[in-house]
């Protein structure tokens, strides 16, 4: 028997080595292939890599070759070509439902992250810490594979020939990354993300589910749970006494129907506490709100929403509208809309005369067939498309800084929606009305009409599947409009954002425009003067203590954790002020889904603990200025301006020159 096993093992080893020799030859051919021939050679590599992946001992060998395969161009021309844009939440679906070649490509992508995390391979866009963070989230979302939990029927039906190989891959990643602190790290990551109060939280809820399963199985220590997991789990599955054991919606509603007044009030208070504590809304919360309307218990609404005096007054003034919105949009499948509604009332925007009529129009307007199809593709068909849209509007108006661009190059459109929700919500509702009725936006650029139905696609060429419902409808149109405005600026001597930003965003965008680079050459242009102008416009100690009146578009030169230039990015400058430690900080909105980033050379964006409001990122004024390349101001002369010390400007300029401005010369200005 022992001899037979040794023979079998020897044969398997020999077969694996044969496959690896063939894989190495294919990778060599891929490396030498022309750009046109890369795709065919990559498919051949993936076919052999799949067969290696299926071998019991194939993973270490694939891991050793992951970096070489990356350099050879395995990911070129695919969605995996830019690993810094990949989302952990999409990995599980790919590994479960995609074709074998795509599953193999995803597996190689994970091994690429692994070799980056352990410093066996480098990638200019992904530092080791980010690679490890990505893998940690992937492991958390695939914890059922790690814990060997029984699959449900849907999972069983989805299993294919590569399922055992992917199970081995997850265990291998866990072994290499190490299980120590995985849940601790994951829980900290969830709290960090939720401190920014994003609109899209499905991936967070999926993580919490995995944590709950791990704790229930006994595979995690109790110390893990004590670091905030219990609050997250209870917020979703048992925020109140009547649903503490997660009895299911029907049983919960039955308990409510038999509860007395005091118990119902306690339920409302507990639901509100859990929601405002975590930013996560339980399906039980949505069920409770619907029950209050059906059971003539609308007086419990303010308690269940956790409203202050401001929100309570708004609710009392507009109770029919609020109840209609709850009835139209709040369901267990759209529970996050409850939080958006609460914050919308707290903002007091219903007191603006156009808002309530606009919301009534939204509730009463049927959606076009195209809008229904688009929302169904992005949000599913379990609930009507109109339900998802109204829920999305409530969330966006309540959390203007929670919108994100998803995995799409549409930062300009996401920023515009955030600015309108924050500063011009009736205009945002007008845009929604145009799209839902006519599948187009009628905008203007310098007095000339601009019809998005007649324009070619912009950067968003397909339906957004990883964005909130309002973005799903508006972004493709806004993206077309933005691209057309850029085309109409072709031939002008300066950066087109000088004209685009005020025309796209609104009259309140400052008409004075400052840019640190020469558009024609890319070199620095009076960089020190640019920094002085930014201080004079926005630093309270140098502009007569003038606050930021309206949110202003700005452009940053994004750098990675090494300080290396990555690209230009659109943000919103929200406010400037002293943090709790007395340091002057810039508070801004970043539409890229997560403001917390390491921009290198000690510049790390903060999202909590430094006076940030939900959704804001912040940096000390000098650090922010060192990554700024474009801003607007209102052109009004500062009141009692104070000159900026020369050494301060020199220091900030040096920070910029050694990071994003490396290799950029200085334009010689004509005198």
C-alpha positions as CSV (number, residue, x, y, z in Angstrom):
1,X,0.0,0.0,0.0
2,X,2.8,2.4,0.9
3,X,4.6,1.5,-2.3
4,X,1.4,2.2,-4.3
5,X,1.0,5.6,-2.6
6,X,4.6,6.6,-3.3
7,X,4.1,5.6,-7.0
8,X,1.0,7.7,-7.3
9,X,2.6,10.6,-5.6
10,X,5.6,10.3,-7.9
11,X,3.4,10.2,-11.0
12,X,1.5,13.3,-9.8
13,X,4.8,15.1,-9.2
14,X,6.0,14.2,-12.6
15,X,2.7,15.3,-14.2
16,X,2.9,18.6,-12.4
17,X,6.4,19.2,-13.5
18,X,5.4,18.6,-17.1
19,X,2.7,21.1,-16.8
20,X,5.0,23.6,-15.2
21,X,7.6,23.2,-18.0
22,X,4.8,23.8,-20.5
23,X,3.6,26.8,-18.5
24,X,7.1,28.4,-18.5
25,X,7.4,28.0,-22.3
26,X,3.9,29.7,-22.7
27,X,4.8,32.5,-20.4
28,X,8.1,33.1,-22.3
29,X,6.1,33.3,-25.6
30,X,3.6,35.7,-23.9
31,X,6.4,37.9,-22.8
32,X,7.8,38.2,-26.3
33,X,4.4,38.6,-28.1
34,X,3.4,41.7,-29.8
35,X,0.6,43.9,-28.4
36,X,-1.9,42.4,-30.9
37,X,-0.8,38.8,-30.1
38,X,-0.9,39.1,-26.4
39,X,-4.5,38.0,-26.0
40,X,-4.0,34.7,-27.8
41,X,-0.9,33.9,-25.9
42,X,-2.5,34.9,-22.6
43,X,-5.4,32.4,-23.2
44,X,-2.8,29.7,-23.7
45,X,-1.1,30.6,-20.5
46,X,-4.4,30.5,-18.7
47,X,-5.3,27.1,-20.0
48,X,-2.1,25.6,-18.6
49,X,-2.4,27.6,-15.4
50,X,-5.9,26.2,-14.9
51,X,-4.5,22.7,-15.1
52,X,-1.8,23.5,-12.6
53,X,-4.4,25.1,-10.3
54,X,-6.3,21.8,-10.3
55,X,-3.2,20.0,-9.0
56,X,-3.0,19.4,-5.3
57,X,0.5,20.9,-5.0
58,X,0.2,23.4,-7.9
59,X,-0.4,26.6,-5.9
60,X,3.2,27.2,-4.6
61,X,4.5,26.8,-8.1
62,X,1.9,29.3,-9.5
63,X,2.7,31.7,-6.7
64,X,6.4,31.6,-7.7
65,X,5.5,32.5,-11.2
66,X,2.8,35.1,-10.5
67,X,5.1,38.1,-10.7
68,X,6.7,36.8,-13.9
69,X,3.3,36.3,-15.5
70,X,2.3,39.8,-14.4
71,X,5.4,41.3,-16.1
72,X,4.8,39.2,-19.2
73,X,1.4,40.9,-19.7
74,X,-1.1,38.2,-18.5
75,X,-3.5,40.9,-17.3
76,X,-3.0,43.4,-20.1
77,X,-6.2,44.5,-21.8
78,X,-8.4,43.0,-19.1
79,X,-10.3,44.4,-16.1
80,X,-7.4,43.1,-14.0
81,X,-4.8,45.3,-15.6
82,X,-5.1,47.9,-12.9
83,X,-5.0,46.0,-9.6
84,X,-5.5,49.3,-7.6
85,X,-9.0,49.6,-8.9
86,X,-10.1,46.0,-8.2
87,X,-12.8,45.5,-5.6
88,X,-12.7,42.6,-3.1
89,X,-16.5,42.3,-3.1
90,X,-16.5,41.2,-6.7
91,X,-14.0,38.4,-6.3
92,X,-16.4,35.8,-4.8
93,X,-18.9,36.1,-7.6
94,X,-16.2,35.7,-10.2
95,X,-14.7,32.6,-8.5
96,X,-18.2,31.1,-8.3
97,X,-20.0,31.9,-11.5
98,X,-17.4,32.9,-14.2
99,X,-16.0,30.8,-17.0
100,X,-12.9,28.6,-16.2
101,X,-10.5,31.0,-17.9
102,X,-11.8,34.0,-16.0
103,X,-11.7,32.1,-12.7
104,X,-8.1,31.2,-13.4
105,X,-7.3,34.8,-14.2
106,X,-8.9,35.9,-10.9
107,X,-6.9,33.2,-9.1
108,X,-3.7,34.5,-10.7
109,X,-4.7,38.1,-9.7
110,X,-5.0,36.9,-6.1
111,X,-1.6,35.3,-6.2
112,X,-0.2,38.5,-7.7
113,X,-1.6,40.4,-4.7
114,X,0.0,37.7,-2.5
115,X,3.5,38.1,-3.9
116,X,3.2,41.9,-3.7
117,X,2.1,41.6,0.0
118,X,5.1,39.4,0.9
119,X,7.5,41.6,-1.1
120,X,8.3,39.0,-3.7
121,X,7.0,41.2,-6.5
122,X,6.4,45.0,-6.9
123,X,3.7,46.8,-8.7
124,X,3.8,50.6,-9.1
125,X,0.1,51.1,-8.1
126,X,-0.2,48.7,-5.2
127,X,2.1,48.8,-2.1
128,X,2.5,45.7,0.0
129,X,0.2,47.0,2.8
130,X,-2.6,47.7,0.3
131,X,-2.2,44.2,-1.3
132,X,-2.5,42.6,2.2
133,X,-5.5,44.7,3.0
134,X,-7.1,43.5,-0.3
135,X,-6.4,39.9,0.4
136,X,-7.7,40.2,4.0
137,X,-11.1,41.5,2.7
138,X,-11.2,38.8,0.0
139,X,-10.6,36.1,2.7
140,X,-13.2,37.6,4.9
141,X,-15.8,37.5,2.1
142,X,-14.9,33.9,1.4
143,X,-14.7,32.7,5.0
144,X,-17.2,30.0,4.3
145,X,-14.6,28.3,2.2
146,X,-12.0,28.7,4.9
147,X,-14.3,27.3,7.6
148,X,-15.6,24.4,5.6
149,X,-19.2,25.5,6.1
150,X,-21.9,23.6,4.2
151,X,-23.0,25.4,1.1
152,X,-26.7,26.1,0.5
153,X,-28.5,24.8,-2.5
154,X,-27.6,27.8,-4.7
155,X,-24.0,27.4,-3.9
156,X,-24.1,23.6,-4.5
157,X,-25.7,24.2,-7.9
158,X,-23.0,26.8,-8.7
159,X,-20.1,24.5,-7.9
160,X,-17.9,23.5,-10.8
161,X,-14.8,21.5,-11.5
162,X,-12.6,24.3,-10.1
163,X,-14.4,24.6,-6.8
164,X,-11.9,22.3,-4.9
165,X,-9.0,24.3,-6.4
166,X,-10.5,27.6,-5.3
167,X,-11.1,26.2,-1.8
168,X,-7.4,25.3,-1.7
169,X,-6.5,28.7,-3.0
170,X,-8.3,30.4,-0.1
171,X,-6.6,28.2,2.5
172,X,-3.3,28.8,0.8
173,X,-3.8,32.6,1.0
174,X,-4.8,32.3,4.6
175,X,-1.7,30.2,5.3
176,X,0.6,32.7,3.6
177,X,-1.1,35.9,5.0
178,X,-1.5,34.3,8.4
179,X,-4.8,33.9,10.4
180,X,-3.6,36.0,13.3
181,X,-5.5,39.2,13.6
182,X,-7.6,38.6,10.4
183,X,-10.9,39.2,12.1
184,X,-9.4,42.0,14.3
185,X,-8.1,43.6,11.1
186,X,-11.4,43.1,9.3
187,X,-13.5,44.5,12.1
188,X,-11.2,47.6,12.3
189,X,-11.5,48.0,8.6
190,X,-15.3,47.9,8.7
191,X,-15.4,50.6,11.4
192,X,-13.0,52.7,9.4
193,X,-15.1,52.4,6.2
194,X,-18.4,53.0,8.1
195,X,-16.9,56.1,9.7
196,X,-17.2,57.6,6.2
197,X,-20.8,56.6,6.0
198,X,-20.8,55.4,2.3
199,X,-24.1,54.9,0.4
200,X,-23.0,51.5,-0.8
201,X,-22.6,49.1,2.1
202,X,-23.5,45.7,0.7
203,X,-19.9,44.6,0.8
204,X,-19.7,45.7,4.5
205,X,-22.8,43.8,5.3
206,X,-21.4,40.7,3.6
207,X,-18.3,41.1,5.8
208,X,-20.4,41.3,8.9
209,X,-22.2,38.1,7.9
210,X,-18.9,36.3,7.5
211,X,-17.7,37.5,10.9
212,X,-20.9,36.3,12.5
213,X,-20.5,32.9,10.9
214,X,-16.9,32.6,12.1
215,X,-17.8,33.5,15.6
216,X,-20.7,31.2,15.7
217,X,-18.6,28.3,14.4
218,X,-16.1,28.8,17.3
219,X,-13.2,29.3,14.8
220,X,-12.5,32.8,16.2
221,X,-11.4,33.8,19.6
222,X,-13.7,35.8,21.9
223,X,-11.1,38.6,21.8
224,X,-12.0,39.2,18.2
225,X,-15.7,39.7,19.1
226,X,-14.8,42.2,21.8
227,X,-13.3,44.6,19.3
228,X,-16.6,45.7,17.9
229,X,-17.9,42.7,16.1
230,X,-20.7,42.3,18.6
231,X,-22.0,45.8,17.9
232,X,-21.8,45.3,14.1
233,X,-23.6,41.9,14.2
234,X,-26.3,43.0,16.6
235,X,-26.9,46.2,14.5
236,X,-27.8,44.0,11.5
237,X,-29.3,40.9,13.0
238,X,-30.6,41.7,16.5
239,X,-30.6,45.4,17.4
240,X,-33.6,45.1,19.8
241,X,-35.0,42.8,22.4
242,X,-37.8,41.5,20.1
243,X,-35.3,40.5,17.3
244,X,-32.2,39.7,19.4
245,X,-32.3,36.0,18.3
246,X,-32.8,37.0,14.6
247,X,-36.2,35.3,14.4
248,X,-37.1,36.4,10.9
249,X,-39.3,39.2,9.6
250,X,-42.7,37.4,9.9
251,X,-42.0,36.3,13.5
252,X,-40.8,39.8,14.4
253,X,-43.9,41.4,13.0
254,X,-46.0,39.0,15.0
255,X,-44.1,40.0,18.2
256,X,-44.7,43.6,17.4
257,X,-48.5,43.1,17.0
258,X,-48.6,41.6,20.5
259,X,-46.3,44.2,22.2
260,X,-47.5,46.9,24.5
261,X,-46.8,50.6,24.0
262,X,-43.7,50.6,26.2
263,X,-42.2,47.7,24.4
264,X,-42.9,49.3,21.0
265,X,-41.2,52.5,22.1
266,X,-38.2,50.6,23.4
267,X,-38.0,48.9,20.0
268,X,-37.9,52.3,18.2
269,X,-35.2,53.7,20.5
270,X,-33.0,50.6,20.1
271,X,-33.3,50.6,16.3
272,X,-32.3,54.2,16.1
273,X,-29.4,53.8,18.5
274,X,-28.0,50.9,16.5
275,X,-28.4,52.7,13.2
276,X,-26.7,55.9,14.3
277,X,-24.0,54.1,16.1
278,X,-22.9,52.0,13.1
279,X,-24.4,53.6,10.0
280,X,-25.8,50.1,9.2
281,X,-29.6,49.5,9.1
282,X,-31.1,46.2,9.9
283,X,-33.9,44.7,7.8
284,X,-35.9,44.6,11.0
285,X,-35.7,48.4,11.1
286,X,-37.3,48.7,7.7
287,X,-40.0,46.2,8.7
288,X,-40.6,48.2,11.9
289,X,-41.1,51.5,9.9
290,X,-43.5,49.8,7.5
291,X,-45.4,48.3,10.4
292,X,-45.8,51.7,12.2
293,X,-47.6,53.0,9.1
294,X,-49.8,49.9,8.7
295,X,-50.6,49.7,12.4
296,X,-51.4,53.4,12.8
297,X,-48.3,53.9,14.9
298,X,-46.8,56.8,12.9
299,X,-46.1,58.6,16.2
300,X,-43.2,56.2,16.6
301,X,-41.4,57.4,13.4
302,X,-39.3,60.1,15.1
303,X,-38.2,57.7,17.8
304,X,-37.3,55.0,15.2
305,X,-35.4,57.6,13.1
306,X,-33.5,59.0,16.1
307,X,-34.4,62.6,15.2
308,X,-33.2,65.7,17.0
309,X,-35.4,68.8,17.4
310,X,-34.5,69.9,13.8
311,X,-35.5,66.6,12.3
312,X,-38.6,66.3,14.4
313,X,-39.8,69.7,13.2
314,X,-39.2,68.8,9.6
315,X,-41.1,65.5,10.1
316,X,-44.1,67.2,11.6
317,X,-44.2,69.8,8.8
318,X,-43.9,67.2,6.0
319,X,-45.4,64.1,7.6
320,X,-47.5,63.1,4.6
321,X,-44.5,63.3,2.3
322,X,-42.3,61.3,4.7
323,X,-44.9,58.6,5.2
324,X,-45.3,58.4,1.4
325,X,-41.6,58.0,0.9
326,X,-41.4,55.3,3.6
327,X,-44.2,53.5,1.9
328,X,-42.6,53.7,-1.5
329,X,-39.0,53.0,-0.7
330,X,-38.4,51.4,2.7
331,X,-38.4,47.6,2.5
332,X,-36.1,45.0,4.1
333,X,-34.2,45.0,0.8
334,X,-33.7,48.7,0.9
335,X,-33.1,49.2,4.6
336,X,-30.3,51.7,4.3
337,X,-32.8,54.2,3.0
338,X,-34.0,54.6,6.6
339,X,-30.6,56.2,7.5
340,X,-30.8,58.4,4.5
341,X,-34.3,59.6,5.5
342,X,-33.2,60.4,9.0
343,X,-30.2,62.4,7.9
344,X,-32.3,64.1,5.2
345,X,-34.7,65.3,7.8
346,X,-31.8,66.4,10.1
347,X,-30.4,68.5,7.2
348,X,-33.7,70.5,7.1
349,X,-33.6,70.6,3.3
350,X,-37.4,70.0,3.1
351,X,-37.8,73.6,4.2
352,X,-36.4,74.8,0.8
353,X,-39.5,75.5,-1.2
354,X,-38.6,73.4,-4.3
355,X,-37.7,70.2,-2.5
356,X,-41.0,68.8,-1.3
357,X,-42.8,69.4,-4.7
358,X,-39.8,67.8,-6.4
359,X,-40.1,64.7,-4.2
360,X,-43.8,64.5,-4.7
361,X,-43.1,64.6,-8.5
362,X,-40.6,61.8,-8.1
363,X,-43.1,59.6,-6.2
364,X,-45.8,60.2,-8.8
365,X,-43.8,59.9,-12.0
366,X,-43.7,56.5,-13.7
367,X,-40.2,55.5,-14.9
368,X,-39.4,55.0,-18.5
369,X,-38.8,51.5,-19.8
370,X,-35.0,52.2,-20.2
371,X,-34.8,53.4,-16.6
372,X,-36.5,50.3,-15.3
373,X,-34.2,48.0,-17.3
374,X,-31.1,49.9,-16.1
375,X,-32.1,49.8,-12.4
376,X,-33.1,46.2,-12.7
377,X,-29.7,45.3,-14.1
378,X,-27.9,47.1,-11.3
379,X,-30.2,46.5,-8.3
380,X,-32.0,43.3,-9.2
381,X,-35.7,42.6,-9.7
382,X,-36.7,41.5,-6.2
383,X,-38.2,45.0,-5.7
384,X,-39.6,47.5,-8.2
385,X,-37.1,49.8,-9.9
386,X,-39.0,52.8,-8.5
387,X,-38.5,51.5,-5.0
388,X,-34.7,51.4,-5.5
389,X,-34.7,54.9,-7.1
390,X,-36.6,56.6,-4.3
391,X,-34.5,54.8,-1.7
392,X,-31.4,56.0,-3.6
393,X,-32.6,59.6,-3.6
394,X,-33.3,59.5,0.1
395,X,-29.8,58.2,0.8
396,X,-28.1,60.7,-1.5
397,X,-29.9,63.7,-0.1
398,X,-29.2,62.5,3.5
399,X,-25.6,61.6,2.8
400,X,-24.2,63.9,0.1
401,X,-20.6,62.9,0.9
402,X,-21.4,59.1,0.8
403,X,-21.7,58.8,-3.0
404,X,-18.8,57.0,-4.7
405,X,-17.8,56.5,-8.3
406,X,-17.5,52.7,-8.0
407,X,-15.1,50.9,-10.2
408,X,-15.5,53.5,-12.9
409,X,-13.4,56.4,-14.2
410,X,-16.2,58.9,-13.5
411,X,-14.9,61.0,-10.6
412,X,-16.2,64.2,-12.2
413,X,-19.8,62.9,-12.4
414,X,-19.7,61.5,-8.8
415,X,-18.3,64.7,-7.5
416,X,-21.0,66.8,-9.3
417,X,-23.8,64.7,-7.8
418,X,-22.3,65.0,-4.4
419,X,-22.0,68.8,-4.7
420,X,-25.6,69.1,-6.0
421,X,-26.9,66.9,-3.2
422,X,-25.0,69.1,-0.7
423,X,-25.6,72.5,-2.1
424,X,-28.2,72.4,-4.9
425,X,-30.6,69.5,-4.2
426,X,-33.5,70.9,-6.2
427,X,-31.3,70.9,-9.3
428,X,-30.3,67.3,-8.7
429,X,-34.0,66.4,-8.5
430,X,-34.6,68.2,-11.7
431,X,-31.9,66.1,-13.4
432,X,-33.5,62.9,-12.1
433,X,-36.9,64.0,-13.4
434,X,-35.4,64.6,-16.9
435,X,-33.8,61.2,-17.0
436,X,-36.7,59.2,-15.6
437,X,-39.2,60.8,-18.0
438,X,-37.1,61.3,-21.2
439,X,-33.9,59.2,-20.8
440,X,-31.8,62.3,-21.5
441,X,-30.4,65.5,-19.9
442,X,-30.8,68.9,-21.4
443,X,-27.9,71.0,-20.1
444,X,-26.2,74.1,-21.5
445,X,-22.6,75.0,-22.0
446,X,-21.9,78.7,-22.4
447,X,-25.5,79.3,-23.6
448,X,-25.5,76.5,-26.1
449,X,-27.9,73.5,-25.6
450,X,-26.4,70.1,-24.9
451,X,-28.7,67.0,-25.3
452,X,-27.1,63.9,-23.8
453,X,-29.4,61.6,-25.9
454,X,-27.5,62.7,-29.0
455,X,-24.0,62.5,-27.6
456,X,-21.5,59.6,-27.8
457,X,-20.7,57.7,-24.6
458,X,-18.1,59.1,-22.3
459,X,-15.9,57.1,-20.0
460,X,-18.8,55.1,-18.6
461,X,-19.6,52.9,-21.6
462,X,-21.9,50.3,-19.9
463,X,-24.4,50.1,-17.0
464,X,-22.8,50.9,-13.7
465,X,-23.3,47.8,-11.6
466,X,-21.4,48.9,-8.5
467,X,-23.0,52.3,-7.8
468,X,-26.0,53.7,-6.0
469,X,-29.4,53.9,-7.9
470,X,-29.2,57.6,-8.6
471,X,-25.7,57.2,-10.0
472,X,-26.7,54.3,-12.1
473,X,-29.2,56.6,-13.9
474,X,-27.4,59.9,-14.0
475,X,-23.7,59.1,-14.4
476,X,-23.8,57.9,-18.0
477,X,-25.6,61.1,-19.0
478,X,-23.4,63.4,-16.9
479,X,-20.3,61.6,-18.3
480,X,-21.4,62.3,-21.9
481,X,-22.1,65.9,-21.0
482,X,-18.7,66.3,-19.4
483,X,-16.9,64.8,-22.4
484,X,-18.8,67.0,-24.8
485,X,-17.9,70.1,-22.8
486,X,-14.3,69.0,-23.1
487,X,-14.6,68.6,-26.9
488,X,-16.0,72.2,-27.1
489,X,-12.9,73.5,-25.3
490,X,-10.5,71.9,-27.7
491,X,-8.1,74.5,-29.0
492,X,-8.3,76.8,-26.0
493,X,-5.0,77.7,-24.5
494,X,-5.7,76.7,-20.9
495,X,-7.0,73.8,-19.0
496,X,-10.6,73.1,-20.0
497,X,-11.7,72.8,-16.4
498,X,-11.5,76.6,-16.2
499,X,-14.7,76.6,-18.3
500,X,-16.2,73.2,-17.6
501,X,-16.4,73.3,-13.8
502,X,-18.5,76.4,-13.5
503,X,-20.8,75.3,-16.4
504,X,-21.2,71.8,-15.1
505,X,-21.5,72.3,-11.4
506,X,-23.2,75.7,-11.0
507,X,-23.0,79.4,-10.7
508,X,-21.4,79.2,-7.2
509,X,-18.1,77.7,-8.6
510,X,-15.5,80.4,-8.3
511,X,-14.7,82.0,-11.7
512,X,-11.1,82.7,-10.8
513,X,-9.0,79.7,-11.8
514,X,-5.6,78.6,-10.7
515,X,-3.5,75.8,-12.0
516,X,0.0,74.8,-11.0
517,X,1.1,73.2,-14.4
518,X,1.4,74.5,-17.9
519,X,-1.2,72.6,-19.9
520,X,0.9,72.5,-23.1
521,X,4.1,71.1,-21.6
522,X,3.0,69.6,-18.2
523,X,5.7,71.6,-16.5
524,X,5.2,73.6,-13.3
525,X,4.0,77.1,-13.9
526,X,4.7,79.7,-11.2
527,X,4.3,76.9,-8.6
528,X,5.2,79.1,-5.6
529,X,2.7,81.8,-6.8
530,X,0.1,79.1,-7.1
531,X,0.7,78.1,-3.5
532,X,0.5,81.7,-2.3
533,X,-2.8,82.2,-4.1
534,X,-4.2,79.1,-2.5
535,X,-3.3,80.4,1.0
536,X,-4.8,83.8,0.2
537,X,-8.0,82.1,-1.0
538,X,-8.6,79.4,1.6
539,X,-6.3,79.7,4.7
540,X,-8.2,81.5,7.4
541,X,-5.0,83.0,8.8
542,X,-4.1,84.5,5.5
543,X,-7.5,85.5,4.0
544,X,-9.1,87.5,6.7
545,X,-10.7,84.5,8.4
546,X,-13.1,84.0,5.5
547,X,-14.8,80.5,5.5
548,X,-15.6,78.4,2.4
549,X,-19.1,79.5,1.5
550,X,-19.9,77.0,-1.2
551,X,-18.2,73.6,-1.8
552,X,-15.6,74.1,-4.6
553,X,-14.2,71.7,-7.2
554,X,-10.5,71.2,-7.0
555,X,-7.9,68.9,-8.6
556,X,-5.2,66.8,-6.8
557,X,-2.2,65.1,-8.2
558,X,-2.7,61.6,-6.7
559,X,0.4,59.9,-5.5
560,X,0.9,56.4,-4.2
561,X,2.4,55.3,-0.8
562,X,5.9,56.0,-2.2
563,X,5.0,59.5,-3.3
564,X,5.1,58.6,-7.0
565,X,2.6,60.4,-9.3
566,X,-0.4,58.3,-10.3
567,X,-2.7,60.7,-12.0
568,X,-5.1,63.7,-11.8
569,X,-8.2,63.4,-9.7
570,X,-11.3,65.5,-9.0
571,X,-12.3,66.3,-5.4
572,X,-14.5,68.8,-3.6
573,X,-13.0,71.3,-1.1
574,X,-15.6,71.5,1.7
575,X,-14.1,73.6,4.4
576,X,-10.9,74.7,6.1
577,X,-10.5,75.0,9.9
578,X,-8.7,74.0,13.1
579,X,-8.9,70.4,14.2
580,X,-9.2,69.4,17.8
581,X,-5.4,69.7,18.2
582,X,-5.4,73.2,16.9
583,X,-3.9,72.3,13.5
584,X,-5.2,74.0,10.4
585,X,-6.7,71.3,8.1
586,X,-8.4,71.1,4.8
587,X,-11.6,69.0,4.8
588,X,-12.5,67.6,1.4
589,X,-14.7,65.0,-0.4
590,X,-13.0,62.3,-2.4
591,X,-15.5,60.4,-4.8
592,X,-13.3,57.3,-5.1
593,X,-15.3,55.3,-2.4
594,X,-12.7,55.5,0.3
595,X,-11.0,58.7,1.3
596,X,-8.4,57.1,3.6
597,X,-5.2,56.9,1.5
598,X,-1.5,57.0,1.9
599,X,-0.1,59.5,-0.5
600,X,3.5,58.9,0.4
601,X,6.2,60.9,2.3
602,X,4.1,60.8,5.5
603,X,1.0,62.3,3.9
604,X,-1.8,60.0,5.1
605,X,-5.4,61.1,4.6
606,X,-7.5,61.0,7.8
607,X,-11.2,60.1,7.8
608,X,-11.9,60.1,11.5
609,X,-10.4,61.5,14.7
610,X,-9.3,64.9,13.3
611,X,-12.7,66.7,13.3
612,X,-14.0,65.1,10.2
613,X,-17.7,65.0,9.5
614,X,-19.2,61.8,7.9
615,X,-17.7,61.4,4.4
616,X,-14.9,63.9,4.7
617,X,-11.2,63.3,4.4
618,X,-8.7,65.7,5.8
619,X,-5.1,66.7,5.7
620,X,-3.0,69.4,7.4
621,X,-3.2,72.5,5.2
622,X,0.5,72.2,4.0
623,X,0.1,68.5,3.2
624,X,-3.0,69.1,1.1
625,X,-1.4,72.0,-0.7
626,X,1.5,69.8,-1.6
627,X,-0.8,67.5,-3.6
628,X,-3.0,70.3,-5.0
629,X,-2.7,71.3,-8.7
630,X,-6.0,73.1,-9.5
631,X,-8.5,75.2,-7.6
632,X,-11.1,77.9,-8.1
633,X,-11.9,80.9,-5.9
634,X,-14.6,83.6,-6.0
635,X,-12.3,86.4,-7.0
636,X,-13.3,88.6,-4.1
637,X,-10.3,90.4,-2.5
638,X,-9.4,88.9,0.9
639,X,-10.3,90.9,4.0
640,X,-7.1,92.0,5.8
641,X,-4.8,89.5,4.0
642,X,-1.7,88.3,5.9
643,X,1.3,87.4,3.7
644,X,2.5,83.8,3.8
645,X,6.0,83.4,5.1
646,X,8.5,82.6,2.4
647,X,9.9,79.5,4.2
648,X,6.4,78.0,4.4
649,X,5.9,78.3,0.7
650,X,9.4,76.9,0.0
651,X,8.7,73.9,2.3
652,X,5.4,73.1,0.6
653,X,6.8,73.5,-2.9
654,X,9.6,71.2,-2.0
655,X,7.1,68.5,-0.9
656,X,5.4,68.8,-4.3
657,X,8.6,68.8,-6.3
658,X,9.8,65.6,-4.8
659,X,6.6,63.7,-5.3
660,X,4.1,64.4,-8.2
661,X,6.2,67.1,-9.8
662,X,9.4,65.0,-10.1
663,X,10.7,65.5,-13.6
664,X,8.6,68.5,-14.3
665,X,10.5,71.6,-15.3
666,X,9.5,75.2,-14.6
667,X,8.0,77.3,-17.3
668,X,9.8,80.5,-17.8
669,X,7.3,83.3,-17.5
670,X,7.5,86.3,-19.8
671,X,7.9,89.5,-17.9
